[in-house]
Amino acid sequence: HFWFEVGQPNTIVSISLKNNTPFSPVDLCYDLFKQGQSARLGGQCDDDGMDGVTDLSGSYYLEQAGIYFIEVHDQNDDEEDPRALNNYLLSINLVEDPDPYEPNNSAAEAKEIGSQAGYISFMADEDWFKIQVQSPNQMLVLDLQAQDRSTVDLRYEVLMPDGTTPVNSGQVEDGRREVAQLHDVLALDSPGWYYIKITDAYDDDTDTSVGYTLTASLQQNPDVRDRGPTNDTWQDATPLTSGQPVTDGYLATRADEDWYVIDSPGVTDSNPALLEVELEFPSSSPVIPSVDLIVPDPNTPCNPGDACDYLVWECGGCNNNAQCQDAQCPSHSCDRAMGKCVAANECFDGGTYRGCGIRSLIMQGPSFGVGGDSRHLKTVAPMYGPRYYFRVADYGARHLDPDNSYRFTVTVHPEPDTHESPPNGLYLPYITKDQEQETRDWNKRLATPVTCSDNGTEIVCGPITGYISFRGDQDWYVLTLPGQDYTIPKETEADPSTAGCYVDFNLLWDWSFSGSGMSLGYVVVRGGDEMGPELGSGSGTWGNGGENECSYVCGEYQAPTKLYLWVFSPGFEKYDFNNPYNITIRAVRGVCPQNCSYCRADTCDFHCPNPVNAVGCGSNSCQ
């Protein structure tokens, strides 16, 4: 035991305990006590004296003058090391606490913020400050800055008037690498005394020479919708009028989120409308904007307070392909462990019902940006219910901007495509090539039936008029003859000796599209094969214009067959709800079209056993 005397209250004692041997069986420890008291004031231990030189140091706050003791011992009091070379060195240093706010180590001792620097001057030091909020929905602007690089890793925590409920916190990871500078803007909903606690982030560092400055001020929130009651939850969502912009919204405080709601009675998933959504921040704003679109699910009823972790929809299979499983969910997210579709974690009011929320779209990033600008988002999405909620927030809840307002507009348009009632394709707003391939058979089950006619020369399917009216829109059609489950029959040739055993059909696309800035794919799907063009604005017939327009159905190998027509925008990001496409698919009876390399007589790369094509390639027979 060692004792020392402290002549002044509010003194800092720095204790150092070390040895000079790389290994010792003794696990050195020290403990600090005040004379006459059994409570340990502090201490440290080297858990393993065999793994290197012991070097322990710590600083402790002594509120009272008097006699203090330091006890040095083995951690478990079961080891010794009598070797003279393995002695230890204990030293102490007494300094006056430089922190003018001490003691302020609890909410009860919290001080009002002054202009002087504070210090994390001893181990596990907590510096408590308080600020009075006299009216609701104020905005706290906080700045915490170190005077220089320091061993202390500064951390702040803002607490509610109860002194325990956190509002927010922030810290630096290593105060020695950079001068700590922390800034925050927080929404304070209720009046009262709020607390700001300053500590070392890991409670293991001190610094009596480098302090910090704390400033905090109260301001009025620039967003009038956050001055009370706020629109920070869906229950307090601001009603929108279709086409009328909000021009004075702000994400002014940390983790701020602004909720909006729009109603369109009569809209359902079988009678949808369109939602045109646009959000724009100034290019100088630090905010990374995002918009969540949420619709209450009538198929997953709920009561207020329900967790709503999952929708009624189940998901799985697909050989554990994640994108395929996600595509089974209207929320585009499958919990693979549970085999259920993820909900939006709230029981929403749908107007005439309550349902767990479907987060149908998260609109964020350059792919949703006008010209790739991630601060100017715009898209069109299908509206599958009479009430939609919109959550405007910073993506990741890390950035804020009390200086720049945003512009937010939601417009409800009627769905011009009659084939979308009900939809003739899955809504997959984040679709990838892999997901499209995995879900193709599901889309076929949603295809709109188109009845074709046969005049003896050609089979005509159309005209078909439709729209790629929203991002990710896919229009599927199944083409069939009356009373049949196929599009193209298997017919015997009148003269098989010259033309082959069965009739071949040359496919032609008669098309028109007056939209601009996008192309459309008009793909005919037969089994696992696909064929067809990608065409922009204009009109014409595709299929007879040369080698790159070669499409046909071989009577010998491919008839009878059912054809599907798949219309989409390549990349699945562009849309046009103002300009329709018109498409007619014609299957013309005849030999393999001579613009196809595998139908020419001078090649052996033919698909049909047609004697005309067999010159030099062996013989084929209809027997």
C-alpha positions as CSV (number, residue, x, y, z in Angstrom):
1,H,0.0,0.0,0.0
2,F,1.1,3.6,-0.7
3,W,-0.4,6.8,0.5
4,F,-0.4,10.4,-0.6
5,E,-2.0,13.6,0.6
6,V,-4.2,15.9,-1.5
7,G,-4.2,19.4,-0.3
8,Q,-6.9,20.9,-2.5
9,P,-10.3,19.6,-3.6
10,N,-11.1,19.0,-7.2
11,T,-7.7,17.6,-7.9
12,I,-6.6,15.2,-10.7
13,V,-4.3,12.4,-9.8
14,S,-2.5,10.7,-12.7
15,I,-1.2,7.2,-11.7
16,S,1.4,5.2,-13.6
17,L,2.3,1.6,-12.9
18,K,4.9,-0.2,-15.0
19,N,7.7,-2.8,-15.0
20,N,10.6,-3.4,-17.3
21,T,10.3,-7.1,-18.0
22,P,8.7,-8.6,-21.1
23,F,7.2,-11.4,-19.0
24,S,6.2,-12.0,-15.4
25,P,3.8,-14.4,-13.8
26,V,2.4,-11.4,-11.8
27,D,-0.6,-9.7,-13.5
28,L,0.0,-6.2,-12.0
29,C,-3.0,-4.1,-10.8
30,Y,-3.5,-0.9,-8.9
31,D,-6.6,0.3,-7.0
32,L,-7.3,3.8,-5.6
33,F,-9.0,4.4,-2.2
34,K,-9.7,7.4,0.0
35,Q,-8.7,7.0,3.6
36,G,-11.5,5.6,5.8
37,Q,-13.6,4.5,2.8
38,S,-13.9,1.0,1.3
39,A,-15.3,2.1,-2.1
40,R,-12.7,1.8,-4.9
41,L,-12.3,5.1,-6.7
42,G,-10.6,3.6,-9.7
43,G,-7.8,1.3,-11.0
44,Q,-6.5,-0.9,-13.8
45,C,-5.1,-4.4,-14.3
46,D,-2.7,-6.0,-16.8
47,D,-4.7,-9.3,-17.5
48,D,-1.6,-11.2,-18.6
49,G,1.9,-10.3,-17.3
50,M,3.5,-12.9,-19.6
51,D,2.6,-11.1,-22.8
52,G,4.8,-8.1,-22.6
53,V,5.9,-5.1,-20.4
54,T,3.2,-3.8,-18.1
55,D,2.4,-0.1,-18.6
56,L,-0.8,1.1,-16.9
57,S,-1.8,4.7,-16.6
58,G,-5.0,6.5,-15.6
59,S,-6.3,9.8,-14.3
60,Y,-8.9,10.2,-11.6
61,Y,-10.9,13.1,-10.2
62,L,-10.6,13.7,-6.4
63,E,-13.4,15.9,-5.2
64,Q,-12.1,16.2,-1.6
65,A,-8.8,17.0,0.0
66,G,-7.3,14.3,2.3
67,I,-5.3,11.1,2.4
68,Y,-5.6,8.6,-0.4
69,F,-4.1,5.1,-0.8
70,I,-3.0,3.1,-3.8
71,E,-2.9,-0.7,-3.5
72,V,-0.6,-2.6,-5.9
73,H,-1.4,-6.4,-6.2
74,D,-1.6,-9.4,-8.5
75,Q,-4.9,-9.5,-10.3
76,N,-6.1,-12.7,-8.5
77,D,-3.7,-12.5,-5.6
78,D,-2.3,-15.9,-6.6
79,E,1.0,-15.1,-8.3
80,E,4.4,-13.7,-7.2
81,D,7.7,-12.7,-8.8
82,P,10.6,-12.3,-6.3
83,R,13.2,-11.6,-9.0
84,A,14.9,-8.3,-8.4
85,L,14.9,-7.5,-12.1
86,N,11.2,-7.8,-12.2
87,N,10.4,-5.0,-9.8
88,Y,7.7,-2.4,-10.7
89,L,7.6,1.4,-10.7
90,L,4.6,3.3,-9.3
91,S,4.4,7.1,-9.8
92,I,1.7,9.7,-9.3
93,N,1.2,13.3,-10.3
94,L,-1.2,15.7,-8.8
95,V,-2.6,18.6,-10.9
96,E,-5.5,21.0,-10.5
97,D,-8.5,20.1,-12.7
98,P,-8.4,22.5,-15.6
99,D,-12.2,22.0,-16.2
100,P,-14.0,25.1,-14.9
101,Y,-17.4,23.2,-15.0
102,E,-16.5,20.4,-12.6
103,P,-18.2,18.9,-10.8
104,N,-20.7,18.2,-13.6
105,N,-20.6,14.4,-13.7
106,S,-24.4,13.8,-13.7
107,A,-27.7,15.3,-14.8
108,A,-28.2,16.7,-11.3
109,E,-24.8,18.5,-11.6
110,A,-25.3,19.7,-15.2
111,K,-24.1,23.2,-15.9
112,E,-25.4,25.7,-18.4
113,I,-23.1,26.0,-21.4
114,G,-20.5,28.8,-21.1
115,S,-17.7,30.2,-23.2
116,Q,-14.8,28.4,-21.5
117,A,-13.3,25.2,-22.6
118,G,-14.2,21.9,-21.0
119,Y,-11.8,19.0,-20.5
120,I,-12.1,15.2,-20.3
121,S,-9.6,15.3,-17.6
122,F,-9.9,11.9,-15.8
123,M,-11.0,8.3,-16.6
124,A,-14.7,7.9,-17.4
125,D,-15.2,11.6,-17.0
126,E,-18.7,12.7,-18.0
127,D,-19.3,16.4,-18.5
128,W,-23.0,17.2,-18.3
129,F,-24.5,20.4,-19.7
130,K,-28.1,21.6,-20.0
131,I,-30.1,23.9,-22.2
132,Q,-33.7,25.1,-21.7
133,V,-36.3,24.7,-24.4
134,Q,-39.2,27.0,-23.7
135,S,-41.5,26.2,-26.6
136,P,-42.2,22.9,-28.6
137,N,-40.7,21.9,-31.9
138,Q,-37.5,23.9,-31.6
139,M,-34.3,23.1,-33.5
140,L,-31.1,22.5,-31.5
141,V,-27.9,23.5,-33.4
142,L,-24.9,21.9,-31.7
143,D,-21.1,22.2,-32.4
144,L,-18.4,20.4,-30.5
145,Q,-14.8,21.1,-31.3
146,A,-11.5,20.0,-29.8
147,Q,-8.7,22.7,-29.4
148,D,-6.2,20.4,-31.1
149,R,-5.5,16.8,-31.7
150,S,-5.9,14.9,-28.5
151,T,-5.8,11.4,-26.9
152,V,-9.5,11.9,-26.2
153,D,-12.0,10.6,-28.7
154,L,-14.8,13.2,-28.2
155,R,-18.4,12.0,-28.0
156,Y,-21.6,13.9,-27.4
157,E,-25.0,12.6,-26.4
158,V,-28.2,14.7,-26.3
159,L,-30.7,13.5,-23.8
160,M,-34.4,14.2,-23.2
161,P,-35.5,16.1,-20.0
162,D,-35.7,12.7,-18.2
163,G,-31.9,12.5,-18.5
164,T,-31.9,9.0,-19.9
165,T,-33.8,8.9,-23.2
166,P,-31.3,9.7,-26.1
167,V,-32.1,12.1,-28.8
168,N,-28.9,11.6,-30.8
169,S,-25.2,11.1,-30.4
170,G,-22.0,11.5,-32.4
171,Q,-18.3,10.8,-31.9
172,V,-14.9,10.8,-33.5
173,E,-13.1,7.4,-33.7
174,D,-9.5,8.7,-33.1
175,G,-8.9,12.2,-31.7
176,R,-5.2,11.8,-32.4
177,R,-5.6,11.6,-36.2
178,E,-7.7,14.7,-36.7
179,V,-9.0,17.6,-34.7
180,A,-12.5,16.6,-33.6
181,Q,-15.3,18.7,-35.2
182,L,-18.8,17.5,-34.6
183,H,-21.9,19.3,-35.8
184,D,-25.6,18.3,-35.4
185,V,-29.0,19.8,-35.8
186,L,-31.8,18.1,-33.9
187,A,-35.5,18.5,-33.5
188,L,-36.7,18.9,-29.9
189,D,-40.4,18.2,-29.7
190,S,-41.2,19.3,-26.2
191,P,-40.3,22.1,-23.8
192,G,-38.0,21.4,-20.9
193,W,-34.3,21.2,-19.8
194,Y,-32.4,19.0,-22.3
195,Y,-29.0,17.5,-21.5
196,I,-25.8,17.3,-23.5
197,K,-23.2,14.7,-22.1
198,I,-19.6,15.0,-23.3
199,T,-17.3,11.9,-22.8
200,D,-14.4,10.0,-24.3
201,A,-16.0,7.6,-26.8
202,Y,-14.4,4.6,-25.1
203,D,-14.0,5.9,-21.5
204,D,-10.3,5.1,-21.6
205,D,-8.5,8.3,-22.5
206,T,-8.0,11.7,-20.8
207,D,-6.3,15.0,-21.6
208,T,-5.7,17.9,-19.2
209,S,-3.9,20.0,-21.7
210,V,-6.2,19.9,-24.8
211,G,-9.8,20.9,-24.1
212,Y,-13.0,21.3,-26.2
213,T,-15.6,24.0,-26.8
214,L,-19.3,23.3,-26.9
215,T,-21.8,25.7,-28.4
216,A,-25.6,25.1,-28.6
217,S,-28.4,27.4,-29.8
218,L,-32.1,27.1,-30.4
219,Q,-33.7,28.1,-33.7
220,Q,-37.0,27.9,-35.3
221,N,-37.4,25.1,-37.8
222,P,-37.5,26.5,-41.3
223,D,-40.1,23.8,-42.3
224,V,-43.5,25.1,-41.3
225,R,-44.7,21.5,-41.2
226,D,-42.2,20.7,-38.5
227,R,-43.3,23.4,-36.1
228,G,-46.1,21.4,-34.7
229,P,-47.7,19.1,-35.1
230,T,-44.9,17.7,-37.3
231,N,-45.3,15.5,-40.3
232,D,-42.5,13.1,-39.1
233,T,-44.8,10.1,-39.0
234,W,-47.4,8.6,-41.4
235,Q,-50.1,9.4,-38.8
236,D,-49.4,13.1,-39.3
237,A,-48.8,12.9,-43.0
238,T,-49.4,16.1,-45.0
239,P,-52.3,15.7,-47.5
240,L,-51.2,16.4,-51.1
241,T,-53.3,17.7,-54.0
242,S,-52.5,16.0,-57.3
243,G,-50.1,18.1,-59.4
244,Q,-49.7,20.8,-56.7
245,P,-46.0,21.1,-55.6
246,V,-44.7,21.5,-52.1
247,T,-42.0,24.1,-52.5
248,D,-41.0,24.9,-48.9
249,G,-40.1,21.5,-47.4
250,Y,-36.9,21.0,-45.5
251,L,-34.9,18.1,-44.2
252,A,-33.5,20.5,-41.6
253,T,-32.6,18.2,-38.7
254,R,-30.8,14.9,-38.2
255,A,-32.9,11.9,-39.3
256,D,-35.7,14.2,-40.4
257,E,-38.4,12.5,-42.5
258,D,-41.4,14.2,-44.0
259,W,-44.5,12.2,-44.6
260,Y,-47.2,13.0,-47.2
261,V,-50.4,11.2,-48.3
262,I,-52.6,11.3,-51.4
263,D,-56.0,9.8,-52.1
264,S,-57.5,8.6,-55.3
265,P,-60.8,6.8,-54.6
266,G,-61.6,3.7,-56.7
267,V,-58.0,2.8,-57.5
268,T,-57.2,-0.9,-56.9
269,D,-54.6,-3.4,-58.0
270,S,-56.9,-4.5,-60.7
271,N,-57.9,-1.0,-61.7
272,P,-54.7,1.0,-61.3
273,A,-53.7,4.6,-61.9
274,L,-50.3,6.2,-62.3
275,L,-48.2,8.1,-59.8
276,E,-45.8,10.7,-61.2
277,V,-43.4,11.5,-58.4
278,E,-40.8,14.3,-58.5
279,L,-38.4,15.5,-55.8
280,E,-35.7,18.1,-56.3
281,F,-33.0,19.5,-54.0
282,P,-30.5,22.2,-55.0
283,S,-27.3,20.8,-56.4
284,S,-25.4,22.3,-53.5
285,S,-27.4,20.4,-50.8
286,P,-25.6,17.7,-48.8
287,V,-28.8,15.7,-48.6
288,I,-29.0,12.4,-50.6
289,P,-32.7,12.5,-51.3
290,S,-35.0,9.4,-51.3
291,V,-38.7,8.8,-51.5
292,D,-40.5,5.7,-50.2
293,L,-43.9,4.8,-51.7
294,I,-46.1,2.9,-49.3
295,V,-49.6,1.5,-49.9
296,P,-51.7,-0.3,-47.2
297,D,-52.3,-3.9,-48.2
298,P,-55.9,-4.9,-47.9
299,N,-54.8,-8.6,-48.0
300,T,-52.8,-8.2,-44.8
301,P,-55.3,-6.6,-42.3
302,C,-54.0,-5.3,-39.0
303,N,-54.8,-3.3,-35.9
304,P,-53.0,-0.2,-34.7
305,G,-49.8,-1.2,-32.9
306,D,-49.3,-4.4,-34.8
307,A,-45.7,-5.1,-35.7
308,C,-46.5,-5.6,-39.4
309,D,-43.1,-7.3,-40.1
310,Y,-44.5,-9.5,-42.8
311,L,-47.2,-9.4,-45.5
312,V,-49.6,-12.3,-46.1
313,W,-47.7,-13.2,-49.2
314,E,-45.2,-16.1,-49.1
315,C,-42.0,-16.5,-51.1
316,G,-39.4,-19.1,-51.7
317,G,-38.2,-21.8,-54.1
318,C,-36.5,-20.6,-57.2
319,N,-33.5,-22.8,-56.4
320,N,-32.8,-20.1,-53.7
321,N,-32.3,-17.4,-56.3
322,A,-32.7,-14.2,-54.2
323,Q,-33.9,-12.0,-57.1
324,C,-36.5,-14.6,-58.1
325,Q,-37.7,-14.8,-54.5
326,D,-37.9,-11.0,-54.2
327,A,-40.0,-10.9,-57.3
328,Q,-42.7,-12.9,-55.6
329,C,-43.3,-10.0,-53.2
330,P,-45.3,-6.8,-53.9
331,S,-42.7,-5.2,-51.6
332,H,-39.9,-6.6,-53.7
333,S,-38.2,-8.1,-50.6
334,C,-38.4,-11.7,-49.4
335,D,-37.2,-12.8,-46.0
336,R,-35.7,-16.0,-47.1
337,A,-35.4,-17.5,-43.6
338,M,-39.1,-16.9,-42.9
339,G,-40.4,-17.5,-46.4
340,K,-42.5,-14.4,-46.1
341,C,-42.7,-11.0,-47.9
342,V,-41.3,-8.1,-45.9
343,A,-43.8,-5.4,-44.8
344,A,-43.2,-1.7,-43.9
345,N,-43.4,-2.3,-40.1
346,E,-46.5,-0.2,-39.6
347,C,-50.3,-0.8,-39.7
348,F,-51.5,1.9,-42.1
349,D,-54.9,3.5,-42.5
350,G,-56.0,2.8,-46.0
351,G,-59.1,5.0,-45.8
352,T,-61.8,2.2,-45.7
353,Y,-59.5,-0.4,-44.2
354,R,-56.3,-0.9,-42.3
355,G,-53.4,-2.9,-43.7
356,C,-49.8,-3.6,-43.2
357,G,-47.8,-1.4,-45.5
358,I,-46.3,-2.5,-48.8
359,R,-43.2,-0.4,-49.6
360,S,-43.7,-0.6,-53.3
361,L,-40.8,1.6,-54.3
362,I,-37.7,3.2,-52.9
363,M,-36.8,6.0,-55.2
364,Q,-33.2,7.0,-54.8
365,G,-29.9,7.3,-56.8
366,P,-28.8,8.4,-60.3
367,S,-30.9,5.8,-62.1
368,F,-34.0,7.7,-60.9
369,G,-32.3,11.1,-61.5
370,V,-33.3,13.5,-64.3
371,G,-30.2,13.4,-66.4
372,G,-28.5,11.1,-63.8
373,D,-28.8,13.9,-61.1
374,S,-29.3,12.1,-57.8
375,R,-30.7,15.3,-56.3
376,H,-33.4,15.6,-58.8
377,L,-35.5,12.4,-58.8
378,K,-38.4,11.7,-61.0
379,T,-40.3,8.6,-62.0
380,V,-43.8,7.1,-62.7
381,A,-45.0,4.2,-60.7
382,P,-48.3,2.2,-60.8
383,M,-50.8,3.1,-58.2
384,Y,-52.4,-0.1,-56.8
385,G,-54.6,1.4,-54.0
386,P,-56.8,4.4,-53.2
387,R,-54.3,5.8,-50.7
388,Y,-50.5,6.1,-50.9
389,Y,-48.0,7.5,-48.4
390,F,-44.7,9.1,-49.3
391,R,-41.7,9.3,-47.0
392,V,-39.2,12.0,-48.0
393,A,-35.8,11.5,-46.2
394,D,-32.1,11.6,-46.6
395,Y,-31.0,8.1,-47.8
396,G,-29.2,6.7,-44.7
397,A,-30.3,9.5,-42.4
398,R,-26.8,10.9,-42.2
399,H,-27.2,14.3,-43.9
400,L,-29.4,17.4,-43.2
401,D,-29.9,20.8,-44.7
402,P,-31.6,23.6,-42.8
403,D,-30.7,26.2,-45.5
404,N,-32.2,24.7,-48.7
405,S,-35.8,23.8,-49.3
406,Y,-36.9,21.0,-51.6
407,R,-39.7,20.8,-54.2
408,F,-41.9,17.7,-54.1
409,T,-44.8,17.0,-56.5
410,V,-47.1,14.0,-56.8
411,T,-49.5,13.8,-59.7
412,V,-52.1,11.1,-60.2
413,H,-52.7,10.2,-63.8
414,P,-55.3,7.8,-65.2
415,E,-53.7,4.6,-66.6
416,P,-54.1,4.9,-70.4
417,D,-53.3,1.3,-71.0
418,T,-56.6,-0.7,-71.0
419,H,-54.5,-3.9,-70.8
420,E,-53.3,-2.9,-67.2
421,S,-56.8,-3.6,-65.8
422,P,-55.7,-6.0,-64.4
423,P,-51.9,-5.7,-65.1
424,N,-50.4,-7.8,-67.8
425,G,-47.0,-8.0,-66.3
426,L,-45.2,-8.1,-63.0
427,Y,-44.2,-4.7,-61.4
428,L,-40.4,-5.0,-60.9
429,P,-39.0,-1.5,-60.4
430,Y,-35.4,-2.8,-59.7
431,I,-35.5,-5.4,-62.4
432,T,-32.3,-7.0,-63.6
433,K,-31.7,-9.4,-66.5
434,D,-31.5,-12.3,-64.2
435,Q,-34.7,-11.4,-62.5
436,E,-36.5,-11.0,-65.9
437,Q,-35.4,-14.4,-66.9
438,E,-36.4,-16.0,-63.7
439,T,-39.9,-14.4,-63.8
440,R,-40.7,-14.9,-67.5
441,D,-43.1,-17.8,-67.0
442,W,-45.0,-15.8,-64.3
443,N,-45.4,-13.0,-66.8
444,K,-46.8,-15.4,-69.3
445,R,-49.6,-16.3,-66.9
446,L,-50.5,-12.6,-66.7
447,A,-50.5,-12.1,-70.5
448,T,-53.5,-10.4,-72.1
449,P,-55.2,-12.7,-74.6
450,V,-55.2,-11.5,-78.2
451,T,-57.4,-13.4,-80.7
452,C,-55.7,-13.8,-84.1
453,S,-57.4,-14.3,-87.5
454,D,-56.4,-16.5,-90.4
455,N,-57.2,-15.6,-94.0
456,G,-55.4,-18.6,-95.5
457,T,-52.4,-16.6,-96.6
458,E,-51.3,-15.2,-93.3
459,I,-52.3,-15.2,-89.6
460,V,-52.8,-11.7,-88.2
461,C,-52.6,-10.9,-84.5
462,G,-53.6,-7.3,-83.9
463,P,-53.5,-4.4,-84.1
464,I,-52.5,-4.2,-80.4
465,T,-52.4,-0.7,-78.8
466,G,-50.6,-0.3,-75.4
467,Y,-48.4,1.9,-73.4
468,I,-45.2,1.5,-71.5
469,S,-46.6,3.9,-69.0
470,F,-44.3,3.5,-65.9
471,R,-40.8,2.6,-65.0
472,G,-40.4,-1.2,-65.1
473,D,-43.6,-1.7,-67.1
474,Q,-43.7,-4.9,-69.1
475,D,-46.7,-5.7,-71.4
476,W,-47.3,-9.4,-72.1
477,Y,-49.8,-10.8,-74.7
478,V,-50.6,-14.3,-75.6
479,L,-51.5,-14.7,-79.3
480,T,-54.0,-17.6,-80.2
481,L,-56.3,-18.6,-83.0
482,P,-60.0,-18.9,-82.1
483,G,-60.7,-22.0,-80.2
484,Q,-57.1,-23.2,-80.3
485,D,-54.2,-23.1,-77.8
486,Y,-51.7,-22.2,-80.5
487,T,-50.9,-19.3,-82.8
488,I,-49.4,-21.1,-85.7
489,P,-50.8,-24.5,-86.9
490,K,-48.8,-27.4,-88.3
491,E,-49.9,-27.7,-92.0
492,T,-48.7,-30.2,-94.7
493,E,-47.2,-28.6,-97.8
494,A,-49.1,-29.0,-101.0
495,D,-45.9,-30.0,-102.8
496,P,-43.4,-31.4,-100.3
497,S,-40.9,-32.4,-103.0
498,T,-40.1,-28.8,-103.7
499,A,-41.1,-26.9,-100.6
500,G,-40.6,-29.3,-97.6
501,C,-42.9,-31.4,-95.6
502,Y,-44.7,-28.7,-93.6
503,V,-45.5,-25.1,-94.2
504,D,-43.0,-22.5,-92.8
505,F,-44.2,-19.1,-91.6
506,N,-42.3,-15.9,-92.1
507,L,-43.0,-13.5,-89.1
508,L,-43.5,-9.8,-89.7
509,W,-43.9,-6.9,-87.3
510,D,-46.1,-3.9,-88.4
511,W,-45.4,-1.2,-85.8
512,S,-45.7,2.5,-85.0
513,F,-44.6,4.6,-82.0
514,S,-44.6,8.4,-81.8
515,G,-42.8,8.8,-78.5
516,S,-39.3,10.3,-78.4
517,G,-36.2,9.6,-76.3
518,M,-36.8,5.9,-75.9
519,S,-36.9,2.6,-77.8
520,L,-39.3,-0.3,-77.3
521,G,-38.6,-4.0,-77.6
522,Y,-41.3,-6.0,-79.5
523,V,-40.2,-9.5,-78.8
524,V,-42.0,-12.7,-79.8
525,V,-41.4,-15.5,-77.4
526,R,-41.8,-19.1,-78.5
527,G,-41.0,-21.6,-75.7
528,G,-37.5,-20.7,-74.6
529,D,-36.7,-18.8,-77.8
530,E,-37.2,-15.1,-78.5
531,M,-37.0,-13.0,-81.6
532,G,-37.9,-9.4,-82.5
533,P,-36.6,-5.8,-82.8
534,E,-35.9,-2.9,-80.6
535,L,-37.3,0.2,-82.4
536,G,-37.5,3.9,-81.6
537,S,-40.0,6.5,-82.8
538,G,-41.5,5.9,-86.3
539,S,-43.4,3.2,-88.1
540,G,-42.9,0.4,-90.6
541,T,-42.7,-3.3,-91.1
542,W,-39.9,-5.3,-89.6
543,G,-38.9,-8.7,-90.8
544,N,-38.2,-8.4,-94.5
545,G,-35.3,-5.9,-94.5
546,G,-32.2,-8.0,-94.5
547,E,-30.1,-10.4,-92.5
548,N,-30.7,-8.6,-89.2
549,E,-34.5,-8.9,-89.6
550,C,-34.6,-12.7,-90.0
551,S,-37.5,-14.3,-88.0
552,Y,-39.6,-17.3,-89.0
553,V,-41.3,-20.4,-87.6
554,C,-40.1,-23.6,-89.2
555,G,-43.1,-25.9,-89.9
556,E,-41.0,-29.1,-89.6
557,Y,-39.5,-28.3,-86.2
558,Q,-41.6,-25.6,-84.5
559,A,-45.2,-25.9,-85.4
560,P,-47.8,-26.0,-83.9
561,T,-46.7,-23.3,-81.5
562,K,-48.1,-20.7,-79.2
563,L,-46.6,-17.2,-79.5
564,Y,-46.3,-14.5,-76.8
565,L,-45.6,-10.9,-77.5
566,W,-43.5,-9.1,-74.9
567,V,-43.2,-5.2,-75.1
568,F,-40.8,-3.3,-72.9
569,S,-38.3,-0.5,-72.8
570,P,-34.7,-1.8,-72.9
571,G,-33.2,-1.2,-69.5
572,F,-36.7,-1.0,-68.0
573,E,-36.1,2.6,-66.8
574,K,-37.9,4.7,-69.5
575,Y,-41.6,5.2,-69.9
576,D,-44.2,7.2,-71.9
577,F,-47.8,7.4,-70.7
578,N,-48.7,10.0,-73.4
579,N,-47.8,8.1,-76.6
580,P,-49.1,4.6,-77.3
581,Y,-47.4,1.9,-79.4
582,N,-49.3,0.0,-82.1
583,I,-48.1,-3.5,-83.1
584,T,-49.5,-6.2,-85.4
585,I,-47.8,-9.6,-85.7
586,R,-48.3,-11.4,-89.0
587,A,-47.3,-15.0,-89.8
588,V,-47.1,-15.3,-93.6
589,R,-47.2,-18.8,-95.1
590,G,-44.3,-19.6,-97.4
591,V,-40.8,-21.1,-97.5
592,C,-38.0,-20.0,-95.2
593,P,-37.4,-16.3,-96.0
594,Q,-34.4,-16.0,-98.2
595,N,-32.9,-13.1,-96.2
596,C,-32.1,-15.7,-93.5
597,S,-28.6,-17.2,-93.9
598,Y,-29.8,-20.6,-92.7
599,C,-32.5,-20.6,-95.4
600,R,-30.2,-20.0,-98.4
601,A,-29.3,-22.8,-100.8
602,D,-25.6,-22.1,-100.5
603,T,-25.4,-22.9,-96.8
604,C,-25.7,-25.9,-94.7
605,D,-26.8,-24.0,-91.6
606,F,-30.5,-24.5,-92.3
607,H,-33.2,-25.3,-89.8
608,C,-35.8,-27.0,-92.0
609,P,-35.4,-30.2,-94.0
610,N,-36.3,-28.4,-97.2
611,P,-34.9,-30.0,-100.4
612,V,-34.3,-26.5,-101.8
613,N,-31.8,-25.9,-99.1
614,A,-30.2,-29.4,-99.3
615,V,-27.9,-28.8,-102.3
616,G,-24.4,-30.0,-101.3
617,C,-25.5,-30.6,-97.8
618,G,-27.0,-34.1,-98.1
619,S,-30.6,-35.1,-98.6
620,N,-33.6,-34.8,-96.5
621,S,-36.9,-36.6,-96.8
622,C,-40.5,-36.1,-95.8
623,Q,-40.8,-39.8,-94.9
